[in-house]
Amino acid sequence: MSSSRRNRVEVPEAKAALDSFKYEVANEIGVPLKHGYNGDLTSYQNGSVGGYMVKKMITDYEKRMAGQNGQQ
């Protein structure tokens, strides 16, 4: 897979919010993610950030589908 297809944001307007969310999640789970180079982190640490982001997004979406967030 070429690097130009990786980590592509499907909705460009959401890029800033997703970046902010990534650092919020990293902080929550104790991964010392910083702006810029993060090559000192393990693939497990980086993967846990992405995995937890997906888990939180799915949970939020399920709540919305169930009408628990006041949104539909």
PDB file of N, H, CA, C and O in Angstrom:
ATOM      1  N   MET A   1       0.858  -1.167   0.000  1.00  0.00           N
ATOM      2  CA  MET A   1       0.000   0.000   0.000  1.00  0.00           C
ATOM      3  C   MET A   1       0.902   1.227   0.000  1.00  0.00           C
ATOM      4  O   MET A   1       1.857   1.294   0.773  1.00  0.00           O
ATOM      5  N   SER A   2       0.619   2.159  -0.826  1.00  0.00           N
ATOM      6  H   SER A   2      -0.157   2.105  -1.454  1.00  0.00           H
ATOM      7  CA  SER A   2       1.433   3.368  -0.878  1.00  0.00           C
ATOM      8  C   SER A   2       1.103   4.278   0.302  1.00  0.00           C
ATOM      9  O   SER A   2      -0.019   4.284   0.808  1.00  0.00           O
ATOM     10  N   SER A   3       2.092   5.037   0.721  1.00  0.00           N
ATOM     11  H   SER A   3       3.003   5.032   0.309  1.00  0.00           H
ATOM     12  CA  SER A   3       1.887   5.904   1.881  1.00  0.00           C
ATOM     13  C   SER A   3       0.882   7.023   1.599  1.00  0.00           C
ATOM     14  O   SER A   3       0.341   7.613   2.533  1.00  0.00           O
ATOM     15  N   SER A   4       0.627   7.318   0.328  1.00  0.00           N
ATOM     16  H   SER A   4       1.067   6.839  -0.431  1.00  0.00           H
ATOM     17  CA  SER A   4      -0.335   8.373   0.021  1.00  0.00           C
ATOM     18  C   SER A   4      -1.768   7.968   0.357  1.00  0.00           C
ATOM     19  O   SER A   4      -2.642   8.830   0.448  1.00  0.00           O
ATOM     20  N   ARG A   5      -2.020   6.696   0.540  1.00  0.00           N
ATOM     21  H   ARG A   5      -1.309   5.995   0.466  1.00  0.00           H
ATOM     22  CA  ARG A   5      -3.375   6.235   0.867  1.00  0.00           C
ATOM     23  C   ARG A   5      -3.548   5.997   2.345  1.00  0.00           C
ATOM     24  O   ARG A   5      -4.679   5.820   2.799  1.00  0.00           O
ATOM     25  N   ARG A   6      -2.494   5.986   3.108  1.00  0.00           N
ATOM     26  H   ARG A   6      -1.576   6.129   2.740  1.00  0.00           H
ATOM     27  CA  ARG A   6      -2.583   5.728   4.537  1.00  0.00           C
ATOM     28  C   ARG A   6      -3.047   6.958   5.295  1.00  0.00           C
ATOM     29  O   ARG A   6      -2.760   8.091   4.910  1.00  0.00           O
ATOM     30  N   ASN A   7      -3.766   6.714   6.374  1.00  0.00           N
ATOM     31  H   ASN A   7      -3.999   5.793   6.687  1.00  0.00           H
ATOM     32  CA  ASN A   7      -4.187   7.783   7.277  1.00  0.00           C
ATOM     33  C   ASN A   7      -4.889   8.930   6.570  1.00  0.00           C
ATOM     34  O   ASN A   7      -4.773  10.086   6.977  1.00  0.00           O
ATOM     35  N   ARG A   8      -5.595   8.613   5.542  1.00  0.00           N
ATOM     36  H   ARG A   8      -5.689   7.673   5.212  1.00  0.00           H
ATOM     37  CA  ARG A   8      -6.338   9.633   4.801  1.00  0.00           C
ATOM     38  C   ARG A   8      -7.630   9.964   5.545  1.00  0.00           C
ATOM     39  O   ARG A   8      -8.378   9.071   5.943  1.00  0.00           O
ATOM     40  N   VAL A   9      -7.873  11.230   5.721  1.00  0.00           N
ATOM     41  H   VAL A   9      -7.265  11.955   5.397  1.00  0.00           H
ATOM     42  CA  VAL A   9      -9.103  11.681   6.371  1.00  0.00           C
ATOM     43  C   VAL A   9     -10.173  11.768   5.295  1.00  0.00           C
ATOM     44  O   VAL A   9      -9.998  12.459   4.292  1.00  0.00           O
ATOM     45  N   GLU A  10     -11.282  11.066   5.503  1.00  0.00           N
ATOM     46  H   GLU A  10     -11.424  10.504   6.318  1.00  0.00           H
ATOM     47  CA  GLU A  10     -12.359  11.042   4.516  1.00  0.00           C
ATOM     48  C   GLU A  10     -13.091  12.373   4.434  1.00  0.00           C
ATOM     49  O   GLU A  10     -13.586  12.746   3.370  1.00  0.00           O
ATOM     50  N   VAL A  11     -13.162  13.085   5.543  1.00  0.00           N
ATOM     51  H   VAL A  11     -12.760  12.782   6.407  1.00  0.00           H
ATOM     52  CA  VAL A  11     -13.816  14.394   5.575  1.00  0.00           C
ATOM     53  C   VAL A  11     -12.739  15.398   6.008  1.00  0.00           C
ATOM     54  O   VAL A  11     -12.477  15.545   7.202  1.00  0.00           O
ATOM     55  N   PRO A  12     -12.124  16.078   5.057  1.00  0.00           N
ATOM     56  CA  PRO A  12     -11.008  16.971   5.380  1.00  0.00           C
ATOM     57  C   PRO A  12     -11.325  18.005   6.465  1.00  0.00           C
ATOM     58  O   PRO A  12     -10.435  18.397   7.220  1.00  0.00           O
ATOM     59  N   GLU A  13     -12.563  18.442   6.549  1.00  0.00           N
ATOM     60  H   GLU A  13     -13.285  18.123   5.936  1.00  0.00           H
ATOM     61  CA  GLU A  13     -12.945  19.417   7.559  1.00  0.00           C
ATOM     62  C   GLU A  13     -12.816  18.860   8.974  1.00  0.00           C
ATOM     63  O   GLU A  13     -12.783  19.629   9.934  1.00  0.00           O
ATOM     64  N   ALA A  14     -12.744  17.544   9.118  1.00  0.00           N
ATOM     65  H   ALA A  14     -12.770  16.919   8.337  1.00  0.00           H
ATOM     66  CA  ALA A  14     -12.675  16.907  10.430  1.00  0.00           C
ATOM     67  C   ALA A  14     -11.237  16.659  10.893  1.00  0.00           C
ATOM     68  O   ALA A  14     -11.035  16.167  12.003  1.00  0.00           O
ATOM     69  N   LYS A  15     -10.248  16.982  10.081  1.00  0.00           N
ATOM     70  H   LYS A  15     -10.412  17.382   9.179  1.00  0.00           H
ATOM     71  CA  LYS A  15      -8.860  16.660  10.407  1.00  0.00           C
ATOM     72  C   LYS A  15      -8.411  17.256  11.736  1.00  0.00           C
ATOM     73  O   LYS A  15      -7.821  16.547  12.552  1.00  0.00           O
ATOM     74  N   ALA A  16      -8.670  18.519  11.972  1.00  0.00           N
ATOM     75  H   ALA A  16      -9.149  19.094  11.310  1.00  0.00           H
ATOM     76  CA  ALA A  16      -8.251  19.161  13.221  1.00  0.00           C
ATOM     77  C   ALA A  16      -8.912  18.501  14.428  1.00  0.00           C
ATOM     78  O   ALA A  16      -8.261  18.270  15.447  1.00  0.00           O
ATOM     79  N   ALA A  17     -10.198  18.200  14.314  1.00  0.00           N
ATOM     80  H   ALA A  17     -10.727  18.387  13.486  1.00  0.00           H
ATOM     81  CA  ALA A  17     -10.915  17.557  15.422  1.00  0.00           C
ATOM     82  C   ALA A  17     -10.370  16.153  15.684  1.00  0.00           C
ATOM     83  O   ALA A  17     -10.254  15.739  16.837  1.00  0.00           O
ATOM     84  N   LEU A  18     -10.039  15.424  14.628  1.00  0.00           N
ATOM     85  H   LEU A  18     -10.134  15.760  13.691  1.00  0.00           H
ATOM     86  CA  LEU A  18      -9.484  14.079  14.793  1.00  0.00           C
ATOM     87  C   LEU A  18      -8.099  14.130  15.423  1.00  0.00           C
ATOM     88  O   LEU A  18      -7.769  13.282  16.252  1.00  0.00           O
ATOM     89  N   ASP A  19      -7.292  15.099  15.046  1.00  0.00           N
ATOM     90  H   ASP A  19      -7.560  15.788  14.373  1.00  0.00           H
ATOM     91  CA  ASP A  19      -5.976  15.245  15.662  1.00  0.00           C
ATOM     92  C   ASP A  19      -6.110  15.535  17.150  1.00  0.00           C
ATOM     93  O   ASP A  19      -5.403  14.946  17.968  1.00  0.00           O
ATOM     94  N   SER A  20      -7.010  16.436  17.497  1.00  0.00           N
ATOM     95  H   SER A  20      -7.584  16.915  16.833  1.00  0.00           H
ATOM     96  CA  SER A  20      -7.245  16.763  18.899  1.00  0.00           C
ATOM     97  C   SER A  20      -7.729  15.531  19.666  1.00  0.00           C
ATOM     98  O   SER A  20      -7.281  15.271  20.783  1.00  0.00           O
ATOM     99  N   PHE A  21      -8.638  14.782  19.062  1.00  0.00           N
ATOM    100  H   PHE A  21      -9.002  14.993  18.155  1.00  0.00           H
ATOM    101  CA  PHE A  21      -9.175  13.562  19.661  1.00  0.00           C
ATOM    102  C   PHE A  21      -8.061  12.545  19.888  1.00  0.00           C
ATOM    103  O   PHE A  21      -8.042  11.869  20.916  1.00  0.00           O
ATOM    104  N   LYS A  22      -7.142  12.431  18.948  1.00  0.00           N
ATOM    105  H   LYS A  22      -7.158  12.980  18.113  1.00  0.00           H
ATOM    106  CA  LYS A  22      -6.032  11.479  19.058  1.00  0.00           C
ATOM    107  C   LYS A  22      -5.190  11.792  20.295  1.00  0.00           C
ATOM    108  O   LYS A  22      -4.849  10.884  21.053  1.00  0.00           O
ATOM    109  N   TYR A  23      -4.852  13.058  20.509  1.00  0.00           N
ATOM    110  H   TYR A  23      -5.129  13.796  19.893  1.00  0.00           H
ATOM    111  CA  TYR A  23      -4.038  13.419  21.671  1.00  0.00           C
ATOM    112  C   TYR A  23      -4.815  13.270  22.972  1.00  0.00           C
ATOM    113  O   TYR A  23      -4.239  12.921  24.003  1.00  0.00           O
ATOM    114  N   GLU A  24      -6.103  13.530  22.932  1.00  0.00           N
ATOM    115  H   GLU A  24      -6.571  13.813  22.095  1.00  0.00           H
ATOM    116  CA  GLU A  24      -6.958  13.331  24.106  1.00  0.00           C
ATOM    117  C   GLU A  24      -6.973  11.859  24.505  1.00  0.00           C
ATOM    118  O   GLU A  24      -6.824  11.532  25.682  1.00  0.00           O
ATOM    119  N   VAL A  25      -7.152  10.981  23.537  1.00  0.00           N
ATOM    120  H   VAL A  25      -7.273  11.248  22.580  1.00  0.00           H
ATOM    121  CA  VAL A  25      -7.188   9.547  23.802  1.00  0.00           C
ATOM    122  C   VAL A  25      -5.829   9.066  24.302  1.00  0.00           C
ATOM    123  O   VAL A  25      -5.762   8.292  25.256  1.00  0.00           O
ATOM    124  N   ALA A  26      -4.751   9.514  23.671  1.00  0.00           N
ATOM    125  H   ALA A  26      -4.806  10.143  22.895  1.00  0.00           H
ATOM    126  CA  ALA A  26      -3.412   9.107  24.098  1.00  0.00           C
ATOM    127  C   ALA A  26      -3.185   9.492  25.551  1.00  0.00           C
ATOM    128  O   ALA A  26      -2.631   8.713  26.326  1.00  0.00           O
ATOM    129  N   ASN A  27      -3.610  10.683  25.916  1.00  0.00           N
ATOM    130  H   ASN A  27      -4.061  11.316  25.286  1.00  0.00           H
ATOM    131  CA  ASN A  27      -3.466  11.126  27.298  1.00  0.00           C
ATOM    132  C   ASN A  27      -4.287  10.249  28.243  1.00  0.00           C
ATOM    133  O   ASN A  27      -3.811   9.880  29.317  1.00  0.00           O
ATOM    134  N   GLU A  28      -5.517   9.915  27.848  1.00  0.00           N
ATOM    135  H   GLU A  28      -5.904  10.215  26.976  1.00  0.00           H
ATOM    136  CA  GLU A  28      -6.398   9.088  28.684  1.00  0.00           C
ATOM    137  C   GLU A  28      -5.797   7.725  28.976  1.00  0.00           C
ATOM    138  O   GLU A  28      -5.938   7.210  30.085  1.00  0.00           O
ATOM    139  N   ILE A  29      -5.121   7.129  27.982  1.00  0.00           N
ATOM    140  H   ILE A  29      -5.007   7.547  27.081  1.00  0.00           H
ATOM    141  CA  ILE A  29      -4.605   5.774  28.172  1.00  0.00           C
ATOM    142  C   ILE A  29      -3.116   5.754  28.530  1.00  0.00           C
ATOM    143  O   ILE A  29      -2.504   4.689  28.615  1.00  0.00           O
ATOM    144  N   GLY A  30      -2.542   6.942  28.739  1.00  0.00           N
ATOM    145  H   GLY A  30      -3.038   7.807  28.671  1.00  0.00           H
ATOM    146  CA  GLY A  30      -1.171   7.020  29.221  1.00  0.00           C
ATOM    147  C   GLY A  30      -0.079   6.837  28.179  1.00  0.00           C
ATOM    148  O   GLY A  30       1.046   6.474  28.523  1.00  0.00           O
ATOM    149  N   VAL A  31      -0.388   7.079  26.927  1.00  0.00           N
ATOM    150  H   VAL A  31      -1.302   7.374  26.647  1.00  0.00           H
ATOM    151  CA  VAL A  31       0.613   6.992  25.865  1.00  0.00           C
ATOM    152  C   VAL A  31       1.202   8.389  25.673  1.00  0.00           C
ATOM    153  O   VAL A  31       0.463   9.340  25.417  1.00  0.00           O
ATOM    154  N   PRO A  32       2.531   8.523  25.793  1.00  0.00           N
ATOM    155  CA  PRO A  32       3.158   9.850  25.700  1.00  0.00           C
ATOM    156  C   PRO A  32       3.289  10.352  24.263  1.00  0.00           C
ATOM    157  O   PRO A  32       4.394  10.609  23.786  1.00  0.00           O
ATOM    158  N   LEU A  33       2.175  10.487  23.591  1.00  0.00           N
ATOM    159  H   LEU A  33       1.277  10.279  23.978  1.00  0.00           H
ATOM    160  CA  LEU A  33       2.143  10.951  22.205  1.00  0.00           C
ATOM    161  C   LEU A  33       2.403  12.448  22.181  1.00  0.00           C
ATOM    162  O   LEU A  33       1.821  13.197  22.965  1.00  0.00           O
ATOM    163  N   LYS A  34       3.276  12.883  21.284  1.00  0.00           N
ATOM    164  H   LYS A  34       3.749  12.275  20.647  1.00  0.00           H
ATOM    165  CA  LYS A  34       3.581  14.299  21.186  1.00  0.00           C
ATOM    166  C   LYS A  34       3.481  14.734  19.736  1.00  0.00           C
ATOM    167  O   LYS A  34       3.509  13.906  18.826  1.00  0.00           O
ATOM    168  N   HIS A  35       3.367  16.019  19.528  1.00  0.00           N
ATOM    169  H   HIS A  35       3.345  16.693  20.267  1.00  0.00           H
ATOM    170  CA  HIS A  35       3.316  16.557  18.168  1.00  0.00           C
ATOM    171  C   HIS A  35       4.675  16.337  17.527  1.00  0.00           C
ATOM    172  O   HIS A  35       5.709  16.523  18.170  1.00  0.00           O
ATOM    173  N   GLY A  36       4.675  15.947  16.282  1.00  0.00           N
ATOM    174  H   GLY A  36       3.836  15.795  15.760  1.00  0.00           H
ATOM    175  CA  GLY A  36       5.934  15.706  15.582  1.00  0.00           C
ATOM    176  C   GLY A  36       6.337  14.240  15.633  1.00  0.00           C
ATOM    177  O   GLY A  36       5.490  13.354  15.527  1.00  0.00           O
ATOM    178  N   TYR A  37       7.609  13.990  15.792  1.00  0.00           N
ATOM    179  H   TYR A  37       8.297  14.710  15.878  1.00  0.00           H
ATOM    180  CA  TYR A  37       8.181  12.650  15.741  1.00  0.00           C
ATOM    181  C   TYR A  37       7.766  11.803  16.944  1.00  0.00           C
ATOM    182  O   TYR A  37       7.897  12.234  18.090  1.00  0.00           O
ATOM    183  N   ASN A  38       7.266  10.599  16.675  1.00  0.00           N
ATOM    184  H   ASN A  38       7.160  10.249  15.745  1.00  0.00           H
ATOM    185  CA  ASN A  38       6.893   9.661  17.728  1.00  0.00           C
ATOM    186  C   ASN A  38       7.496   8.285  17.483  1.00  0.00           C
ATOM    187  O   ASN A  38       6.937   7.272  17.903  1.00  0.00           O
ATOM    188  N   GLY A  39       8.633   8.252  16.805  1.00  0.00           N
ATOM    189  H   GLY A  39       9.087   9.076  16.464  1.00  0.00           H
ATOM    190  CA  GLY A  39       9.283   6.988  16.485  1.00  0.00           C
ATOM    191  C   GLY A  39       9.808   6.240  17.691  1.00  0.00           C
ATOM    192  O   GLY A  39      10.180   5.071  17.587  1.00  0.00           O
ATOM    193  N   ASP A  40       9.842   6.906  18.840  1.00  0.00           N
ATOM    194  H   ASP A  40       9.540   7.856  18.925  1.00  0.00           H
ATOM    195  CA  ASP A  40      10.297   6.242  20.052  1.00  0.00           C
ATOM    196  C   ASP A  40       9.191   5.416  20.717  1.00  0.00           C
ATOM    197  O   ASP A  40       9.458   4.672  21.661  1.00  0.00           O
ATOM    198  N   LEU A  41       7.971   5.539  20.237  1.00  0.00           N
ATOM    199  H   LEU A  41       7.753   6.143  19.470  1.00  0.00           H
ATOM    200  CA  LEU A  41       6.865   4.759  20.776  1.00  0.00           C
ATOM    201  C   LEU A  41       6.798   3.401  20.085  1.00  0.00           C
ATOM    202  O   LEU A  41       7.189   3.263  18.926  1.00  0.00           O
ATOM    203  N   THR A  42       6.308   2.421  20.796  1.00  0.00           N
ATOM    204  H   THR A  42       5.991   2.534  21.738  1.00  0.00           H
ATOM    205  CA  THR A  42       6.173   1.089  20.209  1.00  0.00           C
ATOM    206  C   THR A  42       4.942   1.022  19.325  1.00  0.00           C
ATOM    207  O   THR A  42       4.037   1.850  19.425  1.00  0.00           O
ATOM    208  N   SER A  43       4.925   0.033  18.469  1.00  0.00           N
ATOM    209  H   SER A  43       5.660  -0.641  18.388  1.00  0.00           H
ATOM    210  CA  SER A  43       3.743  -0.151  17.624  1.00  0.00           C
ATOM    211  C   SER A  43       2.531  -0.497  18.488  1.00  0.00           C
ATOM    212  O   SER A  43       1.403  -0.152  18.136  1.00  0.00           O
ATOM    213  N   TYR A  44       2.753  -1.173  19.608  1.00  0.00           N
ATOM    214  H   TYR A  44       3.670  -1.454  19.893  1.00  0.00           H
ATOM    215  CA  TYR A  44       1.661  -1.493  20.522  1.00  0.00           C
ATOM    216  C   TYR A  44       1.049  -0.207  21.082  1.00  0.00           C
ATOM    217  O   TYR A  44      -0.173  -0.075  21.139  1.00  0.00           O
ATOM    218  N   GLN A  45       1.906   0.748  21.498  1.00  0.00           N
ATOM    219  H   GLN A  45       2.899   0.640  21.451  1.00  0.00           H
ATOM    220  CA  GLN A  45       1.403   2.007  22.038  1.00  0.00           C
ATOM    221  C   GLN A  45       0.613   2.770  20.984  1.00  0.00           C
ATOM    222  O   GLN A  45      -0.491   3.246  21.250  1.00  0.00           O
ATOM    223  N   ASN A  46       1.176   2.884  19.800  1.00  0.00           N
ATOM    224  H   ASN A  46       2.073   2.498  19.584  1.00  0.00           H
ATOM    225  CA  ASN A  46       0.486   3.608  18.729  1.00  0.00           C
ATOM    226  C   ASN A  46      -0.813   2.909  18.340  1.00  0.00           C
ATOM    227  O   ASN A  46      -1.828   3.566  18.108  1.00  0.00           O
ATOM    228  N   GLY A  47      -0.784   1.603  18.270  1.00  0.00           N
ATOM    229  H   GLY A  47       0.040   1.070  18.458  1.00  0.00           H
ATOM    230  CA  GLY A  47      -1.984   0.844  17.924  1.00  0.00           C
ATOM    231  C   GLY A  47      -3.067   0.968  18.971  1.00  0.00           C
ATOM    232  O   GLY A  47      -4.255   0.979  18.650  1.00  0.00           O
ATOM    233  N   SER A  48      -2.650   1.063  20.241  1.00  0.00           N
ATOM    234  H   SER A  48      -1.685   1.054  20.502  1.00  0.00           H
ATOM    235  CA  SER A  48      -3.656   1.176  21.302  1.00  0.00           C
ATOM    236  C   SER A  48      -4.384   2.509  21.207  1.00  0.00           C
ATOM    237  O   SER A  48      -5.570   2.590  21.525  1.00  0.00           O
ATOM    238  N   VAL A  49      -3.685   3.557  20.771  1.00  0.00           N
ATOM    239  H   VAL A  49      -2.721   3.491  20.513  1.00  0.00           H
ATOM    240  CA  VAL A  49      -4.336   4.861  20.600  1.00  0.00           C
ATOM    241  C   VAL A  49      -5.405   4.750  19.505  1.00  0.00           C
ATOM    242  O   VAL A  49      -6.551   5.151  19.706  1.00  0.00           O
ATOM    243  N   GLY A  50      -5.022   4.209  18.359  1.00  0.00           N
ATOM    244  H   GLY A  50      -4.090   3.884  18.196  1.00  0.00           H
ATOM    245  CA  GLY A  50      -5.972   4.057  17.263  1.00  0.00           C
ATOM    246  C   GLY A  50      -7.139   3.156  17.623  1.00  0.00           C
ATOM    247  O   GLY A  50      -8.287   3.454  17.294  1.00  0.00           O
ATOM    248  N   GLY A  51      -6.843   2.055  18.299  1.00  0.00           N
ATOM    249  H   GLY A  51      -5.910   1.813  18.565  1.00  0.00           H
ATOM    250  CA  GLY A  51      -7.900   1.121  18.694  1.00  0.00           C
ATOM    251  C   GLY A  51      -8.886   1.744  19.666  1.00  0.00           C
ATOM    252  O   GLY A  51     -10.095   1.539  19.556  1.00  0.00           O
ATOM    253  N   TYR A  52      -8.363   2.505  20.620  1.00  0.00           N
ATOM    254  H   TYR A  52      -7.381   2.672  20.709  1.00  0.00           H
ATOM    255  CA  TYR A  52      -9.240   3.136  21.599  1.00  0.00           C
ATOM    256  C   TYR A  52     -10.062   4.255  20.963  1.00  0.00           C
ATOM    257  O   TYR A  52     -11.211   4.483  21.341  1.00  0.00           O
ATOM    258  N   MET A  53      -9.460   4.952  19.990  1.00  0.00           N
ATOM    259  H   MET A  53      -8.527   4.766  19.683  1.00  0.00           H
ATOM    260  CA  MET A  53     -10.220   5.973  19.264  1.00  0.00           C
ATOM    261  C   MET A  53     -11.427   5.345  18.578  1.00  0.00           C
ATOM    262  O   MET A  53     -12.538   5.868  18.662  1.00  0.00           O
ATOM    263  N   VAL A  54     -11.207   4.236  17.908  1.00  0.00           N
ATOM    264  H   VAL A  54     -10.305   3.811  17.839  1.00  0.00           H
ATOM    265  CA  VAL A  54     -12.292   3.555  17.204  1.00  0.00           C
ATOM    266  C   VAL A  54     -13.352   3.094  18.194  1.00  0.00           C
ATOM    267  O   VAL A  54     -14.548   3.237  17.937  1.00  0.00           O
ATOM    268  N   LYS A  55     -12.918   2.540  19.327  1.00  0.00           N
ATOM    269  H   LYS A  55     -11.947   2.424  19.536  1.00  0.00           H
ATOM    270  CA  LYS A  55     -13.864   2.076  20.346  1.00  0.00           C
ATOM    271  C   LYS A  55     -14.746   3.229  20.835  1.00  0.00           C
ATOM    272  O   LYS A  55     -15.961   3.073  20.962  1.00  0.00           O
ATOM    273  N   LYS A  56     -14.131   4.388  21.111  1.00  0.00           N
ATOM    274  H   LYS A  56     -13.144   4.515  21.009  1.00  0.00           H
ATOM    275  CA  LYS A  56     -14.902   5.535  21.583  1.00  0.00           C
ATOM    276  C   LYS A  56     -15.849   6.055  20.504  1.00  0.00           C
ATOM    277  O   LYS A  56     -16.975   6.447  20.814  1.00  0.00           O
ATOM    278  N   MET A  57     -15.414   6.066  19.246  1.00  0.00           N
ATOM    279  H   MET A  57     -14.499   5.748  18.995  1.00  0.00           H
ATOM    280  CA  MET A  57     -16.281   6.540  18.162  1.00  0.00           C
ATOM    281  C   MET A  57     -17.476   5.609  17.987  1.00  0.00           C
ATOM    282  O   MET A  57     -18.595   6.072  17.768  1.00  0.00           O
ATOM    283  N   ILE A  58     -17.249   4.311  18.080  1.00  0.00           N
ATOM    284  H   ILE A  58     -16.340   3.935  18.257  1.00  0.00           H
ATOM    285  CA  ILE A  58     -18.344   3.350  17.947  1.00  0.00           C
ATOM    286  C   ILE A  58     -19.326   3.508  19.104  1.00  0.00           C
ATOM    287  O   ILE A  58     -20.539   3.500  18.895  1.00  0.00           O
ATOM    288  N   THR A  59     -18.811   3.651  20.313  1.00  0.00           N
ATOM    289  H   THR A  59     -17.825   3.658  20.483  1.00  0.00           H
ATOM    290  CA  THR A  59     -19.675   3.840  21.483  1.00  0.00           C
ATOM    291  C   THR A  59     -20.537   5.082  21.330  1.00  0.00           C
ATOM    292  O   THR A  59     -21.735   5.055  21.612  1.00  0.00           O
ATOM    293  N   ASP A  60     -19.917   6.183  20.877  1.00  0.00           N
ATOM    294  H   ASP A  60     -18.944   6.205  20.648  1.00  0.00           H
ATOM    295  CA  ASP A  60     -20.661   7.422  20.677  1.00  0.00           C
ATOM    296  C   ASP A  60     -21.755   7.238  19.620  1.00  0.00           C
ATOM    297  O   ASP A  60     -22.887   7.689  19.799  1.00  0.00           O
ATOM    298  N   TYR A  61     -21.408   6.584  18.541  1.00  0.00           N
ATOM    299  H   TYR A  61     -20.489   6.218  18.396  1.00  0.00           H
ATOM    300  CA  TYR A  61     -22.376   6.373  17.471  1.00  0.00           C
ATOM    301  C   TYR A  61     -23.533   5.485  17.950  1.00  0.00           C
ATOM    302  O   TYR A  61     -24.693   5.748  17.631  1.00  0.00           O
ATOM    303  N   GLU A  62     -23.217   4.441  18.710  1.00  0.00           N
ATOM    304  H   GLU A  62     -22.275   4.227  18.969  1.00  0.00           H
ATOM    305  CA  GLU A  62     -24.275   3.571  19.226  1.00  0.00           C
ATOM    306  C   GLU A  62     -25.217   4.336  20.149  1.00  0.00           C
ATOM    307  O   GLU A  62     -26.431   4.132  20.117  1.00  0.00           O
ATOM    308  N   LYS A  63     -24.649   5.220  20.974  1.00  0.00           N
ATOM    309  H   LYS A  63     -23.663   5.386  21.000  1.00  0.00           H
ATOM    310  CA  LYS A  63     -25.489   6.034  21.863  1.00  0.00           C
ATOM    311  C   LYS A  63     -26.407   6.937  21.056  1.00  0.00           C
ATOM    312  O   LYS A  63     -27.586   7.090  21.377  1.00  0.00           O
ATOM    313  N   ARG A  64     -25.859   7.530  20.012  1.00  0.00           N
ATOM    314  H   ARG A  64     -24.901   7.405  19.751  1.00  0.00           H
ATOM    315  CA  ARG A  64     -26.693   8.390  19.158  1.00  0.00           C
ATOM    316  C   ARG A  64     -27.798   7.602  18.491  1.00  0.00           C
ATOM    317  O   ARG A  64     -28.931   8.073  18.395  1.00  0.00           O
ATOM    318  N   MET A  65     -27.477   6.406  18.031  1.00  0.00           N
ATOM    319  H   MET A  65     -26.557   6.023  18.110  1.00  0.00           H
ATOM    320  CA  MET A  65     -28.497   5.566  17.386  1.00  0.00           C
ATOM    321  C   MET A  65     -29.596   5.208  18.365  1.00  0.00           C
ATOM    322  O   MET A  65     -30.762   5.086  17.990  1.00  0.00           O
ATOM    323  N   ALA A  66     -29.218   5.041  19.621  1.00  0.00           N
ATOM    324  H   ALA A  66     -28.270   5.140  19.926  1.00  0.00           H
ATOM    325  CA  ALA A  66     -30.203   4.686  20.638  1.00  0.00           C
ATOM    326  C   ALA A  66     -30.928   5.912  21.170  1.00  0.00           C
ATOM    327  O   ALA A  66     -31.844   5.777  21.980  1.00  0.00           O
ATOM    328  N   GLY A  67     -30.537   7.115  20.729  1.00  0.00           N
ATOM    329  H   GLY A  67     -29.793   7.225  20.070  1.00  0.00           H
ATOM    330  CA  GLY A  67     -31.198   8.327  21.166  1.00  0.00           C
ATOM    331  C   GLY A  67     -30.818   8.786  22.556  1.00  0.00           C
ATOM    332  O   GLY A  67     -31.540   9.576  23.164  1.00  0.00           O
ATOM    333  N   GLN A  68     -29.688   8.301  23.075  1.00  0.00           N
ATOM    334  H   GLN A  68     -29.101   7.659  22.581  1.00  0.00           H
ATOM    335  CA  GLN A  68     -29.289   8.644  24.438  1.00  0.00           C
ATOM    336  C   GLN A  68     -28.514   9.941  24.533  1.00  0.00           C
ATOM    337  O   GLN A  68     -28.317  10.447  25.638  1.00  0.00           O
ATOM    338  N   ASN A  69     -28.070  10.494  23.435  1.00  0.00           N
ATOM    339  H   ASN A  69     -28.230  10.084  22.537  1.00  0.00           H
ATOM    340  CA  ASN A  69     -27.300  11.733  23.456  1.00  0.00           C
ATOM    341  C   ASN A  69     -28.154  12.953  23.150  1.00  0.00           C
ATOM    342  O   ASN A  69     -27.631  14.060  23.022  1.00  0.00           O
ATOM    343  N   GLY A  70     -29.431  12.766  23.033  1.00  0.00           N
ATOM    344  H   GLY A  70     -29.856  11.866  23.136  1.00  0.00           H
ATOM    345  CA  GLY A  70     -30.301  13.875  22.683  1.00  0.00           C
ATOM    346  C   GLY A  70     -30.218  14.234  21.200  1.00  0.00           C
ATOM    347  O   GLY A  70     -30.771  15.248  20.775  1.00  0.00           O
ATOM    348  N   GLN A  71     -29.533  13.408  20.417  1.00  0.00           N
ATOM    349  H   GLN A  71     -29.085  12.584  20.763  1.00  0.00           H
ATOM    350  CA  GLN A  71     -29.387  13.623  18.987  1.00  0.00           C
ATOM    351  C   GLN A  71     -29.963  12.421  18.246  1.00  0.00           C
ATOM    352  O   GLN A  71     -29.976  11.306  18.766  1.00  0.00           O
ATOM    353  N   GLN A  72     -30.425  12.656  17.061  1.00  0.00           N
ATOM    354  H   GLN A  72     -30.415  13.562  16.639  1.00  0.00           H
ATOM    355  CA  GLN A  72     -30.907  11.537  16.234  1.00  0.00           C
ATOM    356  C   GLN A  72     -30.633  11.782  14.796  1.00  0.00           C
ATOM    357  O   GLN A  72     -30.968  10.950  13.953  1.00  0.00           O
TER     358      GLN A  72
END
